[in-house]
Amino acid sequence: MELAAGITSREEGLDLLAAHLDAFDPDREDARERLDRTIGADLAMLLVTALSRTPEHAVAA
């Protein structure tokens, strides 16, 4: 199977596996730190809070 980007599904799978294994590196920056660095701590906190709300906590529209 050939994917749109020109890589095979095997190559994509290997890339995903490598990314997963890399997540076990204790020196690696975690997702929250990367988000803080990319969009700023205030916006990151707002985004994470909004996305982590359960429906019963959501504001009625």
ZITA-V361491 format. One record per pair of residues at least 12 apart in sequence whose ideal C-beta (glycine too) atoms are under 6 Angstrom apart, sorted by the first residue. I is the first residue (numbers start at 1). GAP is how many residues later the second one is. Records with the same first field share a line. If there is no record, write none. Layout:
I: GAP  GAP
This chain:
none
